[in-house]
Amino acid sequence: MTFNSPRAHVDHVSRVLRTAEVAPTLPVPSAILDSWRRSIRNHQLDPGSLQGPRILEARQIHEHRERVEDFLRLAGDEMSRLHGHVRDADYCVMLTDTSGCTIDYRIDSSIRGEYRRAGMDLGTCWSESEEGTTGVCAVLINRQPITVHKQDHFRAAFIGITCSAAPVFSPTGDILAVLDVSAVRSPDDRRSQHLIRHMVMQSAAEIENAYFMYSTQDLWVLRAHGMPGFVDSQPEYLFAWDADGVIRALNPAARRLLIQRHGRLPEHIQQAFAPARLPGASDEGVHYLSALGLHVRLKAPRRAISVGARQSAAPESPAVQALRMAVRVKDRGLPVLIHGETGAGKEHFARQLHGASKRQDKPFVAVNCAAIPESLIESELFGYSAGAFTGASSKGMRGLLQQANGGTLFLDEIGDMPLSLQTRLLRALSEGEVAPLGASRPEAIDIQVICATHRDLSTLVENGSFREDLYFRLSGARFDVPPLRERADKLALINKLLDDEGQRSGVRLGLSEAALEVLLTYNWPGNMRQLQHVLRYACAVCDGPAIAVEDLPAPLGGIAPTRGQEVVSGSPERQALIDALVRNRWKPVLAARDLGISRATLYRKVNHHGINMPGKGSYS
């Protein structure tokens, strides 16, 4: 049955929702019914609306595409191949990002105008909050392939369209994109789209595998399939791990296989395949793992991961080195002490460490010992029982140590903890139990302790303001987070924070070369916290597509670049070099390709014109 008029569609939606609680069978799948309910209750949308989808401006489309440039290049061939199979039936192929924005599509030129009028075009937005039930938003919400066929759509504007869509997952299990095949004319029966849906799922898997192999070039990769002839051309399972055997990436099929075998995702590759023996680095060809019934081939990293290779590789930033070492000791039962200036990112470091540990699904409780008044910190940390003191809650209160039980307790600015509480904390950590104020018996706790301070605890120990035994109890493993002014990866941090702010606000801004030079050369006394606030302010006041120097808050907005020559003046060749470097995020290989010159020539010209590459200085 079709519902060609908006009024008939509104009646259909209302009737189905009214009878959903009592009807044994319904004309729409449960995922679509749930989306209808959200469209009304959460988003207050009108099912009779004939308004087409929102379309981004050209600048916004460019920004969305720029964020996933490498992914688009890898997905393009498979999109074209898929379109070649469905174009004769007048289907279009769309690829959207995780916000539901169409970032690429394939359509026959003869029907492009008709489909654009129906809402299918580059830059169209398919979020549930704006358009109600669509194939794209259903995949983003449910993380499953789906066909949203004609009147399955919530809004009347789309009831003539059929959409079959599937998620494209990243190597870490997050959704990267949604692949969608749509048509404005099709049979009424949803089953007519079964083959199309299968083709979309197959193409999504091909894109996933291509991006997996691209993203894991520096890791060990195992391709696997039940049939030996498909191991190289169409592997069903993909596993990737680093030099320590820690699993870093899995495709969806491999993820499902490991959870089915172990009930969870193992951390190490040997755990994942035990008791089967994996092929070694010197083993070539396809091997059969009888314990799993899989044929496999091992691919070595693009660059050797031996100790010698690590020593000769480009040095990592101290912050990355510290985090890498911290991850290696994360589950050894060692308390961790993080030292760094205020605002340098100590809590972020601790949260990353917690997220990489076996306790990642348990609580992460952060306490700033300097922010809680001394009169309250004892009850905050250890809790109290009902009626423990005048004014106490009649129900008592669980302390922060109890709240962190099973997980991680992060004690920030531990150097400011009063001496009297240091004794209680030492006892609680040593005995693995906490006694709330007024309680008759202690309670057992199991916590990973991470402490942070900007002060020199050894000096505090010497002058008697910090207990020596607690200092040694807390500093099982010490890591230093360098200040922002000393970090060689400032450009990467700036880009990451800009991306985060763009996702938060929905608008991704660029940076003028003058503004970038200011950000890279500023001393940053407030460290990462100050940088984050500066970029958030600049994004809020910027009226153009790129942040300019005048958009930066004081004192940054009034300072001039201090390194090298002025970036907004000089020879045309110098300006062309800077434009290409800024356009390509200061990546020399991409900038050289953009200019049509070799990388060596680019370096020579960069040095000649006195251009300082972020984190590298000038080239000589």
N, C-alpha and C positions, 0 to 999 in steps of 0.2 A: 504494500500500500504506500502511495506517495502522498506527500503533504506539500503541495506546490505553493500555497499561499502562506503569508506570515501568520494570518489568523488561525489557519488549520494547524500550523506547526506549534503555535502557542497552546492551542487546545490539546495537542498530542503530548507536549512536555508536561502540562499541568495534570493530565489524566494519568500518565505513567508515574509521576511523583506521588499523586494521591493514593494510588493503589500499590505502591512499591512495598509497603510494610506487610500487606496481607496476600498479595498475588504470588502463587507458587512459581510462575514463570513470567518473565518480562521480555518485551521486544527489543531491549537494549542490554548489552553486557554490563556487569556490575561496575567496572571501572568508569564507564560512560555515565552511568546513573550517579555515581559519587561525584563526578565532575559537574553534572547538572546541579546537584544540590549545592556544591560550593559556588557555582556561578550565580545562584540566587541568594544564598544566605551570606556568603562571604564577600562577593563582588557586586551584588545588587545589579546584575545585568538584565537586559530585556530580551527574552527569547524571540520577540517579534522584530527586533532591530534589523534593518537592511543596510546599515552602514558598513563599509568595507574596512579592512584592517589598517592600522596606522602604518605609515611608510616613513622610514628615516630619511633625513636629508643626505645629499651626496657626501658631505663631510663626515657625517656620522657613520655612514656605510663604510667609508674608507677606514675609519678608526676601528670598526668591528673586524674588518678583514685584516687589517695590519696586525692585530693582536695574535692572529692564528695563521700568519703568512706561510710558514713551513707546512703546516697541516693542510692548508688549502691546496698547495702544490702537489702534495702526496695524494689527496683525495680526488683531484681533478680527473685523472685518467679513468678511475673506476666509475665516477659519475658519468663520464662520456660513454663508457662501455655499457652501463646500465641503460642510459637513454637510448642507445642504439637498439636495444631490445624492445623498448616500449614506445618509441616515437611514432610508429605506424598506427598505434591505437590512440594517438593524441594525448599521451601522458607527458607531464613535465617532471623533472627531477630537481628537488630542492635540497639544500644543505643549510641548516640553521645552527647558530651557536647556542650556548647554554642559556642565553636570555631569550631565546625564541626568535631571534632576528635572522632573516634569510641572508646568508653571506655568499652564496653561490647557487647557480641553477643552470639547468639545461632545458631548452625548449625549442621546438621547431619554429622558425621565423614566421611561417604562415599563420600560426595561431597565437603568436605572442600578444597581439593587441587584445584578443578575446580573453586570454588568461590574465592579463594585467587588469582588465576591467573587473574580473572576478576576484581580484585581490592577490594573485600569485605573481610576485615580481621581486627583484632584488631589493632588499631593505624592508620587506614587509615583516611585521612583528606579530607573533602568534602566541603570546602569553595568555594563560587562562584568565588572569585578572582583567584583561582588556577584551578578549575575543570569546571567552567561554570555552566550551569543549572543542578542541581541534586535535588532529593527529600529533602535531608537534608538542603541544603542552601536555598531552596525555603521556607521551614518552618521557618527557622531562620529569613529570611527577611520579610515574609508576616504574620508570626504568625498564620497561618491557616493550617489545614490539606490539603494534596495535593497528587495526583498521578502523577508522572513524568514517562511516559510510553514510553519505547523504544526510538523512534526518537524525543521525546520531549527533551531528553538530548541534550545539546549544542555540546559536543565533541563526535566524532565518536567512541571513545573508549568505550562509554557506551550505544550505540544505541540498543544493544541487551538486555538490562536490564530493568526490570520494578521495580519501587520503589513507595511504598505508605508510607507516613510519616505523623506524627502528633506531635504537640508540647506538652511538659509536663510543666505545669506552676507551679511556686512556690506559696505559700500561699499569697504572696504580689503582685502577678500578673506578675512577671518576668518569662522569659523562663528559665527553669532549664536544659532541655535536649530535644532531638528529638528521638522519637521512630520510627523505620523504618523497614518495611518488604520488602525484595527484592528477585528477582529470575532472573536467567540468561536465562530462557526460559519461554515464555508465549504466549497466542494468541495475534494477532496484534491489536485487538479491545481494546481500553482503558476501555470500559465498563466491560470487563472481570475482572477488578480489583476492582469493586465496593464493593463486599463483603469483600475483603482483607482490603480495606481502612476503612470500617466500623469497622472491628475487631481491627485495629490499633488504631482508635480513642477511642474505648471502653477501650482498655488496657491502653492507655495513661491516660484516666480519672481515672482508677483504681490506677495507680501509683501516680497520683496527690493526690487522696484522702488518700492513705496510707501515703504519705509524709506529707500531711496536718495534719493528726491525730498525727503523730510522732512529728511534729514541734510545735504543740500547746498544749502539755501536761500540761503546766502551765497556760493555759487560759481557760475561759469558752467556750464551743463549743456547737453549736446547729446543729444537723443533721436534714435534712428535705427532704421529698419526697411527691409526690402527693398520693402515695399508702402506707398505714401503714405498709405493710409487707416488704417494702424495706428501711425503715428508718435506720435500723441498718446494714443490709447486703450490700445495694447499695444506699446510700444516694445521692440524686441528688444535693442538696445544702448544703454547709458547711459554717458556720459563726463562727468566734472566736473573743472574746473581753476580755479586762483586767478587773481588779477590779473596775475601774472607768467607765466601760461601753464603753470605746473607742474601736472601731472596729480595730483589729490588723491583721486579716487574712480573706480572702474569697477565695473559689474556683471559677473557671471561671463562672460556672452557677450562683452562688450567686452574683457575680459581675455584670453579665448581668441583673439579676432580679432587683437588686437595682437601676441600672442606668435606666432601663425601668420604674420603679415605680416613681423615684424621679428626673430623669434627671441628676443625679450626684451620687457620693458615699457619703452617710451620714457619719458623724463622729461618732455618738453614736448609739448603738444598739437599744435603744428605739425609736430614730428617724427613724431608718430603718424599724421597724415593726408597728409603730403607724398607726391605733388606736388599733391594736391587742395587747393583753396582753400575754407576754411571760411567760412560766412556771418559777417558782421560784426555789431556791436552794433545797427546801424541797419537790418539786413536782417530783414524780417518774413516770416512764412509758412514753408511747407515748401520746401526746396531739394533738388535732386538732385545727388549727387556721383557723376559717371559713372565716375571712376577706381575707386570702391569699389562701385558698384551699389547705393548706399544713399540713401534719402530721409531728410532730417534737418530738425530744427527746433532753433534755439538759444534758450535761456531765460537771461535776464540774472539776476544776483544779486538777492536780495530788497532788499538795500541797495547803493547804488552803491559801487564799489570804486575810485573816483577818488581822487586825492591829497587833494582837498578833503574828501571824505567820511571819509577816514582821519583827517584832522586833527580833524574834529568828532566822531568816534566816541569812546566811552568809552576811556580810556587803558588799554593793556595793562600788566601787571606788568613791572618791569624785567627779570626773569628771562626772561619770554616774549619781550620785545623783543630781548634779547641772543641768544637761540637763533634767533629769526627772521632776524636779521642774519647770524648765523654760518652758517645753512643757505644763504644766498645766496652766500657765498664758499667753500663747502665744497669744490668741485671746481676751484678756480682755482690749485691748486698752492701756496697760501700756508700757511706754518706758523701755527698758532693758539696764542695764549697766553691762558689763562683765569686770572683773578685772583679770589680770594674767600677768606673766612674758612674755617678748618678745619671740615669737616662741612657746608658750605653746599651741597654737591651738585656739585662740580666734575667728578668722575669720571662722574656720571650725565649731566651736560651733554655731556661728551666722547663718551660712548657714544651719546647721541641724535644727535650730529653725525655720528659714524661710521655709524650706522644709516641716515642720510638721504643718505649719499654713494654714489658709484659703487663704493666699496670695501667696501660693506656685507656682501658674501659672503666677504670675505677676513678674516684674523685681526685681532682687536683685542687688543693686548698692553699691559697696564698695569704700570707700574713705579713703586714709591714710592721715590724717591731717598733719602728720609730714613730708611727702614726697613731698608735693606741696609747692613751694616757696610762701612766704607770699604775694608777689606782685600778684600772680595769683590765690590764693585760693578763693578770693571773686567771681571772674568771673567764676571759675570752679564750685563752689557750686550753685550760684544764676543765672548764665547765663547773657547774655546782649542782647540788641536789636541792630538792624542794625545801624552802625554809632555812637554807644554810646561813643567811644573814638578813638583817633588816632591809626590806625593799626587794628581796630576791623573788623571782617568779614562783608562783605556787606550783608550777610544773617542773621547776628546775631548768637547766640549760646544758645541752651537749657542747663540750668544748671543741675547739678547732682540731685538736689532736684526735678526738673521737670521730669527728666528721671526715677526717682524712683516712680513717682506718681502711686498709686494703689498697690505698692509693699513695699519693705523694703529698707531703707537707712541705711547702716552700716558705721558708722564713727569710724574708727580705730585711736587710739592714740588721742582721743578727748582732752586730757590734753595739747596737743601742739597747740591747735587752738588759734590764736591771740585774745586778749580781744575785739578788735573792731568787729571782726566777731562773737564773742559769742553773742553780743547784737542783731545782725541781725538774727542769728540762733534762738535765744529765741523768737523773734517776729514772725518769720515764723512758728515755731512749735506751739506757743500759738494761733495765728490767723488762722492757717491752710491755709496760702497763701504765695506766694513768689513774690517779685517784682524784675525782672531782671534789671541790670544796664541800665539806659536810657529809661526804659519802662514807659509809662504814667499810667498804671494801673496794679495792682497785679493779679496773677493767682492762683486759688484755687488748693491746693494739698491735697492728702490723703495718708500719708505714715506711716509705722511702723518704729520707730527709734530704732536702736540697736547701742549702743556706746561701745567702748572698750578702755582700757588704762592699761599701766603697772605702772602708777604713782598713788599716793594716792591723789585723788581729794579733799578730805576734808582738807588735808594740803595745797594744792594749794589755796583753798578758804580762809584759814586762812591768808596766806601771800599775798592775793590780786591778784593773777595771774589767778584766775578762778572765774567767777561770781557765787555767792551763789544761786541766783534764777535759773540759768541755771542748776546748780548741782542738785537741787531738782527736776527740770523739767525732767532731764534725768534719774534719779535714782529711777524710779518707782518700779523696781525690780532689785536687784543686785545679780550677781552670780560670784563665784570665780572659775577660771580654775586653778587647781593645777599644779605646775611644774612637768616635767617628772620624776625627781629624787624622788618625793614623791608619785608617782602613783604605786599602788599595781598591776595594770593590764599591766605592761610593756611587759610581755610575749605575751599577746593577741595583744597588739599594734604592736609588732615586727612581729608577724605572719600575721597580717592584712596588714602591709606595704609590707612584702615580697610577699604576694598574689597579691597585687596591682601591684607591680613591675613585677611579673611573668606574669600577664595578659598584661601588657604594652609591655614587651619584648618578650613574647611567651615562656620563659624558667623559670620554677619555681625551684629555688635552695633551698637546705636545709641549716642547720646551724650545724657546728661542736659543740660539747659540750663546747670546750674551747672558741670558738667565742661567743657562747650564754652567757657563764659566764661573759665575758668581757662586753657585751652589757647590761646585767642585773645589773652590779655593777658600771658602769661608772656614773659620776655625771651629765652629760648632761647639761652643762651651756647654750647650744643653744636650749634645749628642743626638741619638736617634729620636728621642722624644721631641726635641726642638725641630729636627728635620721634618718629622711627621706633621707637626703643627704648621710649619712654614708652608709645606705643600698643600695642606688642607685649606689654609687661608688663601693661597695663590689661586687654587682651583675655584674657590668661591667668588673671588673678585674679578677673575679674568673674563673679558668679554669676547675675545677672539679664539681662534683655534689653537693658539700656542701661548704659553705663559711667558710674559716679557719681564724685564728687570723691574719695571714700575709696578708689576703685580706682586712682587715680593714684599713682605712686611719689613718694617724697620727692625734692625739696622741694615738688613741685607739689601733693601731696595735702593739705597743710596750709595752703595759701594761699587767701585769699578773693578774689573778683572785685574788680578795682581800677577798672573803668570803670563809669560810670553808677550805677544803683541796684542793690540786691540783686535777683538774678533770681528768687529763690525766694519773695520776699515782695512785697507791694504790693496794688494793687486787683485785683479779679477780671478787669476788662477788660485790664489790663496782662498778667496771667498768661495770659489767652486769646490775646493777641497773640503772646507769646513761644512758647506751645505750638504755635500755627499756623506760626510761622516755623521753629521747630526741626523740626516734622513735615515741612515742605516744604524742608528744607535751606537755609533763609534766602533762598529765592527769592521776592521780593516779589509777582510776578504770581501764582504758585501759592498763596501764603499768602492774598492778597486774595480769590482765587476760593474758597478753602476757607472763609473767613469770610463770604463773600457780600457783600463791599464792594468799592468801586473801589480801584485802586492809589493814587490821590491821597488817598483817605480813610485808607488804611493808612499812608501816609507821615506824614500829619498826626497820627494817633494814636501812631505810633512816636515822633515828636518830642515829643509832649505828655507821654508817659510816660517820656521819657529813655532809651529803648532805643537802644543803639548797634548799628547793622548792621555785621557784619564787613567790614572793608576800606573802609567808607564813612563811619563816624562817625555822628552824629545828623543828622537832617534838620531844616532850619529854613526 
